[in-house]
Amino acid sequence: MYCLRGVPSRPLPIQAEEQKMKISARNNIKGKIKNVVLGPVSAEVVLNVAPGIDIVAVISANSAKALKLKKGKKAYAVIKASSVMVATE
C-alpha cells in the first residue's frame, strides 16, 4: 500500500450518479481543485489535499469535461500503482 506522507490512506465511498461506488484503490485522498488547464487532448488537474500539498494529474480532456472539473470543486485523488520509483542523478 502506498501513502503520501502525512495523509492517511483509507478506502472512501465515492459518489457517482446518486449511488455510492466502492473502488479497489486504497489511496483515496479528498481535496479541492486548485486549477484545471484544459488542452485539446489532455487536461492538467491540480488538487490541493492539505495546506501546501498538491497532487497533479494529467487526464484526458474528455474525462475532465465529463466530470465537470473546475476550480473550487471537491474531488478525490485516486491512486492505484503497482510500483513507485525514485531516481537521482
C-alpha positions, 0 to 999 in steps of 0.5 A: 500500500502506498501513502503520501506522507502525512495523509492517511490512506483509507478506502472512501465511498465515492459518489457517482450518479446518486449511488455510492461506488466502492473502488479497489484503490486504497489511496483515496485522498479528498481535496479541492481543485486548485486549477484545471488547464484544459488542452485539446487532448489532455487536461492538467488537474491540480488538487490541493489535499492539505495546506501546501500539498498538491497532487497533479494529474494529467487526464484526458480532456474528455474525462475532465469535461465529463466530470465537470472539473473546475476550480473550487470543486471537491474531488478525490485523488485516486491512486492505484500503482503497482510500483513507485520509483525514485531516481537521482542523478 
